[in-house]
Amino acid sequence: MERMNTWCGLRGATLVTLALFGGACSSTKDAKTANMVDNSPWIQPSPLLEQQIQDETKRLPWTHGFERLEQIRWFASVGEPAYDSLLVLVEDPRDDVAAAALAALGATVDRRLVPYIRNVSWPESRMNSDLGLERARTLVRLGDWSGIPVLIDGLRDERLYTRSLCIEALREATHEKLDYDPRSDLAERDRAVKRWSEWWSSRSGGNLVTVE
């Protein structure tokens, strides 16, 4: 049970501290953001919207619960003009911040984001954590089904909330149910996970795996 408890807050208490890193960390992030904007393929915000995005970006690490969910919804509603800022936040060393940014990007359902999410450079420890589950959920919501095996594995998690998020993402993407109930007993869940694994095995070689 190495998975961190952060995913319980990645979407609920967030969905997935570093302010003491000080000016050096901030200036590095600002430089990275500026470089991304200079070479950005995305529509850029108006000056007023840009200020709002910057304000919300600064607030994000310090919000929790419903307030965090409202921020995720706000970023998703802004859409493309917020992508540059959100893609920087995805690489934030704070897992809950990175997870919130992923959740906002996934909620846009903009499939153009898939290669950017795939290219996020995280150490393996993050990929194998709750944050990896949120990344998989985001990719699946954006049409990249390569994250489905990660979500199927998440159905075995000991935490009800994590299992619920995984099955919700799987059902949303595939429109399949396969009689998995995150609240059922372990034996019944194992049988349902086997059905999901068999379902995926029968389809993973076809044209439904990813969306480029």
N, C-alpha and C positions, 0 to 999 in steps of 0.2 A: 504493500500500500504506500508506494513511494509518491504517488500522485499527490500534489499539494492540495490543501483545502481551498486554494484560491478560486478554483472553478465554481465552487458554490457561490462565490461572490462575483463571478465574472458577469453574471447577468442579473442575479437577484440582489445581492448586496453590492455588486456593481453591475456582473454577468459572470474573467479573470478580474528607511525611506529616504528617497534619495535626494531630497532637497538640500541636504547637508553637503552634497558634493560641490556646491558653490558655483562661483563664476566660471571656472574652467569648463565644467560640464555644460553650463548654459550657453557659453559662447560657441562651443563645438556644435551644439544642437542648432543654434541660430545660423551658423555658417552652412550647415548641412541643409537646412530649410531653404536658405537663400539660393544655394546651388541647385536644389531641386526645382525651385520656381523658375530660375533662369532657363532651365532645360525642360520645363514641364510640358507634357502633352495635353494637360487639362485646361479647361476654361478657368481663367483667373477671376477672383472675386473683385467686386467694386471696392473702393477704399473703405466705405462704411462696413460692408460685409467682411472685409479682411480684418478690420479691427474687432468685429464681433467674434470671428473665428479665433483670433489671437487671444481674446479674453476668455473664451470658453476652453481653449487649449490650456491656458494657465490655471484655470479652476479645476480642470478634470482630475488631477491627482488627489484633490482634497475633497471630492464629493463622494457620497455613499448612498446606497439604497435607492429610493425612488428618485432622488435628485440625479444620481448617476444615470439611471434609466432615461430620464428626461433629456439629459445631455446626449446620450447615444441617439435618441430619436431626433433630436435637433440636428446633430451632425448628418444623420442619414437624410433628413429633409433638405438640408443645404445641398447635399450631393456633390457634384463634380468640383465646384470651387473649393471644397474642403478637403479634397483627396490628398493634396500635397502635405497638409498638416497632419492628417490622419496616418499617412504612410510613414511619416517620421515618428509619430507616437507608437506605431506598431513595433518599432525597435527600441522603445523605451525600456530601460532595465527593470522597471517596476511591472510585475506581471499583471496586476489589475488594470494599470493604465494601458498596456499593450492589448490586453483582452478587450477593453472597452472600445479601443480604436478598431480592432478587428470586428467587433459586433456592429459598429456603425457602418463599416465598409460592407459587411455582409448584408445588412439591412437595405442597402441601396439596390441590391440585386443587379448591379452593373457588371456584366461578364467581362468587360475590358480590364477589370482589376485582377483577374486570375493570375496572369504572369507576375504581377507585382507582389501578390501575396506569396506565390511560390518562391520568389527570389528573396524573401526576407531572410536575413542572415542571423540566425540564432545559434547558440551552442547547443549541442545534442541534449544537454540536460533540460533545456527549455522545451525542445521538441518532444521529449518523453514525459512532460509534465502536464498538468491541467491546461496550460497554455497551448500545448500541442493539440489538445482536444478542441479548444476554441478555434485554432487555426483550421483544423479539419472541418469543423462546423461551418466556418466562413466559406471555405472553398466549395463545400457541397452546396451551400445556399447560392453561390455564384455560378454553379453549373459544373464545377470540376469534381467529378465523382471519385477521383483518386483518394479523397479523404474518407470514403465510406468504410474501408476496413478499420480505420482508427475509431470511428463512431461505433461500429459493431463491437469492437473490443471494449469500448466504453460502456456498453450494455452490461458488462460483467462487474462494473465498479461497485464497491460496497456502499456507496452513498446514493440514496434515492434521488437527490436533486440532480446529480451527474447523470444517472441512468435516464432520468426524465428528459434532460436536455438532449441527450444522444438520440433517444427514440423520436423525439419531436422533430429533430433535424432530418432523420432518416425518412420519416413519414412525409414530411413537407416536400422533400426532394423526389422521392420515389413513388409516392402515393400508395405504398404498400403498408400493411399492418403486421401480417404474419403472427398475429396473436401474442405479441410481446406486451406484457404489463409490468412496468417498473416496480409495482407494489407487490407482485406475486412472490411466492416462496422461491428459494434458490433453485430447486430442481426444475420447477416450471420455467423459470427464466432461462436456465441452461438449455432446455429443449427449444425455447424460442430463439435463443442466440444461434443455436445450430441451424435452425431454419433460415435465419438471416445469412449465416455464413454460406449455406448451400445456395441460397438465392443469388448472393454476390458471385460465387464461384461460377454459376451458370451464365452470368452476364458480363463478367469482367473482361472477357476477350472480345466483346462486341464494340459497337460504335457509341455506346451510351456512357463510356467511362469518363471522358473529360470533354470540356468545351474549350476550345482554344480561342 
